[in-house]
């Protein structure tokens, strides 16, 4: 078990009930402590966390441009270095759209420079803040306002972009996947990342009850089930090697996982089989290439 401080650094925000993103931010900041500066781009967490005149952060925090999370982290780190401050963690929290789409160039540049920053993507698999539009991290088959489920097209037709492996392909010092359904694993990775010099990237699955079509009390359960049925995995990349942190002995039923979410309830048995086959192919790759 990972003991956390009783101090709160993200509270009083206006997030929807059951918000997985707010849980990820809250837990990460508790793990990092008060000696941290948070950067958040336009998105769910800046919308709910910066409500004038109320600031919902107990530590220093600032909103960045949508595309500039990583570049602002770079600037803050440079400023701290110029002032001789070394014991402060600079951490960014950006959603899937702000990471895999709009913010990818700045993140890639930061990794290339190996800036000493921690970048956390809270992935709710769509642009939830602006009305549930598809991002490149929206999974195959998911219904969004820009990938509706109709007679001929059953939701999103593209696979989810693999941001974890994209970050790893840069030769990053540390990258990891996590889930708010496995909180202790997430805490351990945040703490581990905070002690590593250079660029760190953590990609955490953080369900959105509104966009996923689940009850507000099901967030943690569904985030755990994503791992248990194999549509998401817990892993790390360090020293040029991939390591798997957890492998279910037997995958839970992927169809049941999908049908619990209204964004997938339109799927046919054939659609579910496509998703299952994709999962199996991914796990064959993991089993052959990741250390256990």
Secondary structure, DSSP 8 states (H G I E B T S, - for coil): -----S--SB-S----TT-HHHHHHHHHHHHH-SSEEEEEESSHHHHHHEETTEE-BSSEEEEE-TT-HHHHHHHHHHHHHHTT--S-EEEEEEEHIIIIITTHHHHHHHHHHT-S-EEEEEE-SSBTTTTSB--TTS-TT---SSS-B-SS-BS--S----HHHHHHHTT-SEEEEEETTSHHHHHHHHHHHHTSSS-EEEEEE---HHHHT--TT-HHHHHHHHHHTTSS-EEEEETTEEEEEE--SS---HHHHHHTSGGGTT--HHHHHHHHHHHHHHHHHHHHHSB-
